Amino acid sequence: MNLTAAQEKKDKNEPRKSETPEVLPRPDFHFNGHVGRTYLDSDPAQFPQPVQAPKGAPNIVIILIDDAGFGQFSTFGGGVPSPTMDKLAAEGLRYNRFHTTALCSPTRASLITGRNHHSAAFAGITELATGYEGYTCILPKSCGTVGEVLRQNGYATAWIGKNHNTPTWETSDVGPFDHWANGLGFDYFYGFNGGDMNHWNPVLYENRNLVPASKDPNYYMTTDLADKAIAWVQKTKSIAPDKPFFLYVAPGATHAPHHAPKDWIEKFKGKFDMGWDKYREQAFERQKKLGVIPANAKLTPRPESLPAWDSLNADQKRLYAHMMEVFAAYGAFADDQMGRITNAISKLPDADNTITIYIAGDNGSSAEGGIEGSVNEMAFFNGHPEKWQDNLKVIDELGGPKHFNHFTSAWAWAMNSPFQWTKQVASHFGGTRNPMIIDWPAKIKDKGGRRSQFTHVIDIVPTIYEAVGITPPTELNGIQQKPIEGISFAYTFNDAKAKDRHNTQYFELGVNRGIYSDGWMASALSFPPWMAERGAFDPDTQKWELYNINDDFTQANDLAAQNPEKLRQMQDLWWVEASKYNVLPLDWRGSNPRMNGELMGRPSLIGKRKSMTYYPGTFGLPDAAAPPMLNKSWTITADIQISDANTNGMIITHGGMQAGYGLYLQDSKPVFVYNYLTLDWVYLKGKEALAKGKNKLTVDFVYDGGGLGKGGKLTMSANGKKIAEGRLEKTVPVQFSIVEGFDIGQDVGSPVDWNYKMPFEFTGKIDKVTVDLK
């Protein structure tokens, strides 16, 4: 029977017929032939065959850039060059109504599961987890990942870069490992487990093994990640050319710290002297010319709490323009390295049958640098505002290894042009609308096309399943699965005018709330992200705004006063969706106190112990598994052996360049240093070298008490004799570091001060180190 043209078109847009099972794993092998007394009178043996992916299944590549705004990269009208995105967009499709959750861990949980972030227990980042069902940051077994499903359907799977979906208290060398990338369905992992990472001195894992620090003086993490991704793809296709692969690359750029090679920074000298207000105007015009925003779109105004560029003095302008130069270099270099990966894949025999999904941001650009910018992210999280005058002093070092720098909140707002607000603001598109590009040479025919259907990060998984021809399992590894909550948008690949299928979507993060439904958007802001301190809040008196998104692309025209009935309807719908997806109870507490795991009662390997003994070989112990030494008295006792008068190296350290402490020897002389958020370093130093042989070194701290971050008295003793004393006027109240933990016998990551070279291995012998908490 001959099909009509309409029927042929319809068939092309229908989902692929799936023959994959709804229950995974498949049943154990059972030989169905005749079995006699010996093999001679039995049917021939038949081995169980490896699982084959559905016929014609494509390779899948997901690239996820971090903390990037809609108006950041040139492919969507921004000022940061993105030739890799340009190339993929010219070959594939640009989506201009794709949405995330406004924060990294939640978006990533939704990306790999196809469920809303509260359904997947990721209401926030892992470092802010609480004990409510939608907030634990423990990925439920009922939310199986796309990696696990593809792996059990014949795919090779790899995760390269940032993993921010493992509970912080499970990231030590003793696990458990079922929430690490390997336990979530990925055959190979190379990357880091925290929210961000020092790009010059990273703490990386290959599968479950700590990666030794590179000895290359020009080492840079993004290049390393690209190298590993290319090597894995090439090896996989060399060994099993018929096996499709799933490669998930999350380089951690452009999240703080804004680190970039110096020669790339120099390329952007003077490029942002116009300032953030003019930048937004220029980006807005480019976006219209590119067609990524409608011709009738309006540019939203600057929030009143952010300064106008013209209100700044000359030194502020010089500092802030250079911060943006560093950031642009950071993003441009990341896109360049992602291009190395896509170029390598384009040379594979089955390159045309590869779906590449490039998402520019797991949320909007980050305003966490504060109004005046930052050179130390942990100062923000510990509630300590920085001053631009201090940051100006190190302007020439920004982007290098000495600082954890972050540009100002106003530049983040500019990167999110033409929308309101930034990362963390789930109520408005500045926090949630991100560029997405999809390329599939074998199937997408509208080269360079644009798509404007409403889509969300939870839609990625069902789109992959439809493209591959996989039935989402109802049972996975013995666990009944929650239904996939996203909706495949494969129907848009070859139909630009297709009607939206994702018609309702809630948003919530830190009580920044939003609800989209059939072209309408209701939005309620709670706190801008540059407000570290949060006072009393009442969700029942929170102001709501109302937008007709079909006519108002940028949320520029608030219709709440004109249409109160529609607003009430949308508010009621938000509560319905919140009840359905584990959003409740609402929680508006900020990083202080939620970042302090001890105060929040999160699980800990320390438990209720007051005394902990560590032995050599304890490296990279994450903060959540390290002794909680904040806001209390403590004693460190190190039993060591001195080999000669030149014994050197780290005995014990916690934290790194942002904040922390260290006890080490220099020419056999003991040194204790306390780094208070790089604002002050306090040292105790022994004047005489320790004698050869066994020594007992003690550092005792007596806390003043009276609240968080108070001071106290320090005393250092050797073999029972006091050798130095001093005082800390302030101590770190919330957390030393997100990414660097606790080490015995060397310093993994960045140095706690700049008086030694990494990894500063101890050249004597450490018998044990005991930490007593009082």
N, C-alpha and C positions, 0 to 999 in steps of 0.2 A: 504494500500500500504506500502510495506517495504522500509525504507530509506536506502540508501547506507551509508557506514562509512563516506565517504567524505561529504555527505549531512548532516549527524548527527553532524559532526565537524563544518560545516559551520553554522548550526542552533545555536550551542552553542555560537558562536562568534557574532551572529547577535544581534542588540539591542533588549531589551525587548519591546514587543508591549505595547504601551501606550494608556490608555483610559482616561487620565486626560484632563480636558478642557484647551483650549488655552487662555481662558478669565477667570481671577480670580479677585474678588471672584465669586463663583457660584451665579446664580440668587436667589433672595429671594424665600422662600417657597410659593408655590401656591397650594391650595387644589383643586384637579381635580375631586373629586367626586360630587355627586348631593347634593345641599344645598336646603332644604325645608324651610318651615316657622319655624319649631322647629327641635330639634335634633331627635325627634321621626320619622319624615318623611324625614330625611336626611341620606345619606350614613355614615357609621361609620367614626369617626374622625381618622386621620392619622398624627401623629407628624412628622415633618421633622427629619431625622436621622443624627447623627453626620457624618461628612466626614470620610470615611475610606481610609487609605493609600492603594496603589495598593497591591494586594495579594502577600504575600511573601516578602514585602518590607523590606530591611535590616535596622538595626540600623546603624547610621553613627557617627563615632568619628573622629574629626580632632584635632590633637595636633600640635601646632606651636611653636617651640622654637625660641627665638629671637637672632639676631646677632651671628649666628653660621656659621663657615666655613666648607667647604667640608672635610678638614683634621683635624677636631676638635675632633669628637667622635670616639671611638674605632670601632664602627660598620662599619665605612668607613676608618679605618686605623689610626685614630687620637690617641692622648695620653690621652684623657679623657674617663674613663670607662662609658659605656652606656648599661648596661645589659637589660634594658627595650627595647631599640632598637634592641639589639642582639636577644632577644626572638621573637619579632615581625618579624624580618628579617628571622629568621630560619623557622618561620611558613608561611611567605608570600614572598614578593618580594622586592628587592632593586633596585631603579631607580638611575642610575648614570649620566643621562643627563636631569635632571629636573632643571628648571630655575625660578628665581624670578626677581624682578625689581631693586634690589640693595638697597632698602630702605624700612622701615617698613610700614608706612601708605599706600604707593602705592601698595605694595604686598598684604596687608590685604584687600584693596578695590577690587583688582582683585580676590583674593581668595574667597570672599563672593558674587561676582557678575558674574564672568565669562567674564568680559570685561577688556580690556587693561586699565592701570591705568590712562592714560590721558582721555580716554573715560569716565571713572568714576570720572573725575575731580580731581584725586590725582596725580599730577605731583611731589609732594613732601610731606613732613610731614605737619600735620595740622598747626603747629606753623610757617610755612613758606609760607602760602597760599597767593596768589595774585589774582587780579580780572579778570584774563583771564579764558576762559571757561574750559580749561583742568587743571587749577591751583587753583580753588577756594577751594578745599577740602570740598565741599558740595556735598555729594553723590546724583546724579540726581535721580529723581523718575523713570526715564526711565531705570535705571539700578537696577531693583529689586533684592533683595538678595536671596541667597539659603535658608536662614532661613525663609523668608516670604513665599517663594514658597512651601517649605516642610511643614510649619505650615498650610497653606491652603490646603494641600493635606494629612492631617491626622497625622502629626508628632507632638510630643512634642519637643520643642526646647530650648536650653540653651546655654549661652555664659558665660564662666568663665575666668576671668583674664583681659588681656589687650585689651582695645578698643581704638584704635588710629584713628578712622574714624568718630568722631564727631567734627564739627567745634569748635575751642577753645572758641569762643564767645557764644556758645550754651550750655556749660557744667555747668552752674550755676543752682541753685535750682529753677529758674523760666524758664529754658529751652530756646526755645521750645524743646520738647522731641522726635520729630519724627525722629531725627538723632541719638538718643541714641539707645543702643542695643535693648531695648524693642520696640522702634519704627521701628526697622529694621527687625522685624519678630521673635524675640527671646522672648519666654514666660518668661524666667528667666535670670537675669544678676547678676553676683557678680564679681566685679573687679574695674578697674580704667580706667579713660577716657583719660589719657595723654600718652606721648611717653615712659616714664619709671616711675619707682616708687621705693621709699625707701622701702626695704624689711623688715626693722625692725620697721619703723613707717609709714606705708602706709596710704594714703587717699583713702578709698574704698567706693564704693556704692553697695547697694543691691537693684536692680532695679533702682529706682530713689531716694533712701534714703541714706544719709550719714551714714556709719557704725561707731558706737562709737569706739574709740581706745581700743584695747585689754588691759586687766589688767594682762595678763600672762607675767611674766618677760622673758620667753623663746619664746615669740611669734616670728614667722617667716612666711612671707607672702605665700611662695610657699606651705608650709604645709597647711595653711588655705585654699588656693585655691583648693588643692587636696581634703581636707575634704568636701568642699562645692560641688565639682563635684560628689564625691561618694554619698553624701547624696541625691543630686538631682536625680541621676540615680536610686538609690534604692527606693526612694519614688515614682518616676514616674512608675517604673515597679511594685511596690506594689499596686498602685491605679489602673493603667490601663495596665495590663500585655500584652495585645494584641496590644497596641499602640507603634509603633516604635519611637525611639528618635533620635534626632540630637544633639550631644554634641560637642561644639567648645571650646577647652581649649588652652589658650594662656598665659602661666605663667609669661611672661615678662623676664624670664631668657633666654639667658645670656646677656641681655642688661645692660649697666651701670645703677645703681651702682653695682659693683661686690661685692655683699654681700653674705656671706656664714657662716654657723655655724662653730664655732672654731674647734670642734672635727673633722669636715670634712676637714678643711684646713690642720690640722696636718697630715692627711693621705697622703698628697702629698709632705711632706717635702723632699727636695732634688731631686724630680722627674724631675725637669726641669733645673737642673744645667748645662746641656749640651748646653743650649742656643737655640735661634731660628733657626740658620743656620743648626745645627746638627739635631734639631727636624724635620725640613722639610725633610732632607735626610732619617731619620728613618721612618717618616710617609709615604714617597714615596715608600719605600721598602715594608712596610706593605700593602699598597694599592694594589701593584702589586700581592702580595701573596693572598690577598683576592679576586682579580679579579674585583675590583671596578674601576680600570683603566687598560687600555690595556698594554700588555707586552712591546710594542714599545713606550709607552708614555715617554716624556721627562720632567724633572723637570725644571721649569722656574727659571731664576736667580732673585736674590734680586734686587729691584730697587736701583739705585745709591743714591737716597736721604735717604735711610735707612742705619743705621750703621751696620757693621759686628759685631757679638757677640765678636769676639776676639779683637776688637778695644776698648772694654770697660775696665774701671778699676774695681778693686775688689768690691768696694762699689756699683757701678752701677749694676754689675752682681748679687750681693746679693739682691738688691732691685728689680730688674726686674724678677729674678727667683721667688722671693716670690710673686710678682704680678701675675705671671702665676700660682703659687700654689693656690692662692685665686680663680682665675678664674676657674681652673680645679675643685676645690671643689664646686663652684657655679653650674657649668654645671652638674657634677656628681650627686649632690643632686637633681637638677631639674629632671634629668632622673629617679632617684630613686622615686621621688614623682609621676611622671607620671606613673610609674610602679604600684603604689598603685591604681591608677585609672583603669588601664587596668586589673589588677588582680581582682578588684571588679566587673568589667564588665564581666570577664571570668567566674564568678560564677553565672551569670544570666541564666535563662532557655533557652533563645534564643541566647546565646553567639556566637554560630557558625555562625549565620546569622548577624554578625556585621562587618561592614567595618571599619577598623582603618587605618587612614592616618596620619602618623607621619612624619612631615616635620622639618628637623633640620636646621632651619634658614629661616627668612623672607628676608634675604640678607646674604652676606658674613660676616665674623667676622669684628668687628668695629675697625677702626684705629683712632677713635675720641679722644683717650687718648693722641694723639700727640707723638712726637719723644721721649719725656722724661717721658711719663706716666702722670697720673693725679690723684689727690685726690679730685677734685671738677670739675664735668662736666661743670658747668656754667662758669668756668674760660675760657674754650675753646670757648663756645658760645659767651662770651663777649670779645673775642679777646685778652685774657690775658694769655700768655704762662706761664707754670709752670716750675720750676727747679727741677731736680732730687735731688739736695742737700736738698731742703726743704721737699720733699716727703720722703726722707730717714729718717727724724726725727720721722715720724709717722709709720714706717714700721710695728711695732707690732700691730698697731690698724687697719690695712687694713682688709677689710671684715666686720668690726664691724659697729656700729651705728653712729660713729663720722665723717665718710668720705663717699663721693660719688666717690669712687675710680674706676679707669679704667686703664688697662694695656697699654703698649706702642704700637705704630703703628706697630713695627716690629713683636711683638707677634701676632697681628691680621693677618699680612701677612703670618706668619707661620701657623696659624690655617686654612688658605685657601689653603694649599698645595694640589695639585701641581701647582695651578694656579697663574696667575699674579694678583696683586692688592687686593682690599678689598671692604668692604661695601662702598656705594656711587658711586663706579666705575661701572656703568652699561655697559661700553664698553667691559669689560673683565670678564671672568668666576669667577675670585676671588670675584667679587661682586655679581654674579648672579647665579652661579651653586651651588645648595644645595642638600644634601642627602634627599631622600624621600623613605619611607617604607610604603607598603600597605599590610595589612593582611585581608583576608576574608575567614575564614576556610571553609565555606559552598561552595565556588565557586572556589577559587584559589587552584589548585592542584600541581603546581610546587613549592613545599615547599623549601624555601631557594634560589629561583631563582633570576637571575639578569636580568634587562631590560635596554636597551640602546637606546630606541627610544627617539627622541627629544621631550621633553614635557615642558610645561610652566605652571605657576600658574593659568593662565586663563583657563586651561584645567580641573581643579578640578571640577568646577560646572557642566559642561556638562557630565563628567564621573559619577558624583553622579546621575544626572537625568537619564542617561541611565541605571545605575545599579538598580535604584528604579523603573523605568518605568514611568517617568514623562515627559510630553511634556512641553518644556519651554514656558511659557505664552507669547503670543504676546501683551496681555493687562493685566496689573496688577493694581488693585485698581484704575481703571479709566484712567490709563496712558499707552499710547502706548509704548511698550518696544523696546529698542535697541536690535538688534540680539545678541545672545550669540557669542562672538568673539573667545572663546576657542574651542578646538576640543577634544571630548571624547577619552581617551586612554584605555577604557575598553577592546578594541580589543587586548591589550597586555597582559591581565591577564593570558590567557592560550595559548599564542603564542609568544614565545621568539623571533622568527625570523620575526615577522610581519613587513611589510614595514612602515616606518614613514608616518604619516598623517598630522602632524603639520610641514609644509614645509617652512613657512616664519614667522619671528618674529622680530619686531623692539625692540630696547632698547634705553632709554634716561633718564638721570637724571643729572641735573645741567650741561648740554651740554657734559657730558660723553655719547658718542653715540655708538650704535652698530646695526648691521643688520645681521640676519641669514637668509640664503635662500639655500635650497637644498644642504646642506653640506658645504657651504661657510660662513665665518663670517668676516665682515669688522668692524674694531674697531677704535674709535677715542677718546683718553683721553684728558680731559681739565685740571682738577685740581685734584691732589691727596688730599684725605680728611684731611691730616694733615696740609694743607695750609689754615689757618683761614682767612688770608688776600688775596683777589683776585684782581689783577690789570686788565688792559685792555685786552680784548679778542676779537678775530675775528674768527667766525666759518668758514669763507671761507678760512682761512689759517691754520686751524686745521690739524694736521698730522693724516693721516689714515693708518691703518695696515690691512693686508689681510691674512686670514688663511683658509686652506683647512681642515675643522674639521673632515672629514672622515678619514684623514691620520694623523691628528695632534690633539690629544685629548686635549692637554693643552694650545693651542695657543703659541707654542714655536718657530714656524718657520714662520716669516713674509715674505709673498710672494708679497708684494705690488710693489716692484721694478721690479720683474720678470713678473708680470701680471697686467700692468696698465689698460688694457681694462676691465678686470674683476672687478678691484677695482672701476673704473668709473661707471660700471653697478650697482654695489652694492651701491655706494653713491647715485646714482639717485633713486634707489629703496627705500633707507632710506627716502628721501624727499617725495616720493609718500606715504609711510606709515605714515610719520609724518603729512602730510596734511589730511590724512584719519581719524586719531585718535586724533585730537586736541592737538598735540604736540607743535604746533606753537602758539605764538612766543617763540623762544628760550630765556632762562633766566639763566644767569650764576652768578647772584649775590649770595653772601654767606649768612651765618647766620646773619652777620652784613652788611646790615640793615634789612634783611627780617624777622628776629625773632621779631623785634619790631613792634607790630601790629599798634601802633599809627603812626609810620613813614610810614607804608605801607598802611594806610587807611582802614584796615580791619574793619568790623562791630564791634560795641561795645555797650554794655548796658550803658556805660557812655555817649556816644554821644558827644555833645558839651558842656555838663555841666561843670562848673568850681567849683561848690560846691555840695558835696554829704553828706547826713546824713545817718548814719547807727545806727541800734538799736540792743540790745542783741539778740542773736540767729542767727546772720550772721556768719556762719562757712563754711569753705572750699570754699569760693568764688574763682573761678579760676582766674588766673592771667589776662586772657583776659577780665574778667568782673570787675576787680578791678580798683581803681583810678590809672591812669597813672602818677606816681610820678617821673619818670626818666627825667633827663636833664631839670629840671625847678624848680622854687621856689614853696613852698607849706606850708600850715599850718594845723596842727592837733589840734582840740579843743575837749576835752573830758569832758562831764558833768557827774560827778560821785558822789556817796555817800559813805562815809567812815563809816563802822560799828563800828570799834574799832581800837586800836593801832596796831593790828596785821593783818590788811587787806592786802591781797596778791592777786596776779594774773595778768594775761594779760588783758590789756585794748584793744589794737589794735596791730596787727602784719601783716606783709606781707612777704612771703618767708619762709625761714627756715635755715637749717644747711649750705646750699650752699651760700646763700646771702639773704639780706633782712633787715628789721628793726622791732623793737618792742617797745612799751610803756607799762610799767607794774609797779606794786607796789611790794615792798618787805618791810614788816613790816610798811606799810603805807607810805614808802618813795618812791617817783617817780624815775623811771629809764627809760632812753631812750637809746637804743643801735642800732647802724648801723653796719651791718655785710657786709664788703666789700670782697666778694668772699672768705671768711675764711682767707684772707691774713691780714686783719686788722679789729679790732672791736673798734669803737669809742663810748664812753659812756658819757651821761650827767646824773648826779645823784644829787637829792635833798638831802641836809644834814639833813633836819628836816622832821619829819612825818607830813602828812597832818592832819588837825583837823577833828574831828568827825563831820559827817554831810555832807552837799553839798559842792562840790569843783569843780572848773573849772581849768583843767590842759591843758596847751597849749605848743606845740612844733612848732617852726617856723624855716623854712630853707630858706635862701636867696642864690640862685644859682649864681655862678660867671658868667655863660654864656661862650660863645666863643667856643661852640662845644659840643660833647657828652662826658659824663663821667667826667666833670669838678667838682671842689669842691665848697664849700660855707660855710656860717656861720650858726650855729645852736644856738637857744636860747630856753630854757625851762622856762615857767612861771607857777605859781600857784596863782589863784585868782587875776590876774593882776600884780603880783610881780615877777620879774625875779629871778629865783633860781639857774640857771646854764647856762653856755654857752660854746661853743667850736667850732671846725672847722672840716669839712670833706675835706681832701686834694684831695680825689678822690671819685667818686660815680659810681654805677653800670650803664653802658651805654645802655645795650640792654634789659636784662630781669633778674629778681631776681631768678626765678625758673620755670622749665617746669611743675613740678608736684604739687607744693605747692602754695596756694593762700593767701587769705585775711581772717582774722578772727577778730571777736569782742567778747571779754569776755572769750576767752580761746585760746589755740594754738593747731590747728589740724595739725598733721603730725610731723615733726621734730622741735626741738627748734632753735630759731634764735641765741641763745648763750647757754652756758652750765651751767648757774647759777640758773636754776630752773628745776623742774621735770614736765614732760608733764602729763595731758593737761593744767596744770597751770590755772585752772578756777578762775575767779575773785570772791573773797569772799565778796566784797561789792556789790553795785548796780550801774549799768551803765544806765544812763538815755538816753544818745545818744552820738555819736562820729561824728564830722563833719570834712571832709577833704576839704580844699579849695586849688585849683590850681591857680597859678599866672602866 
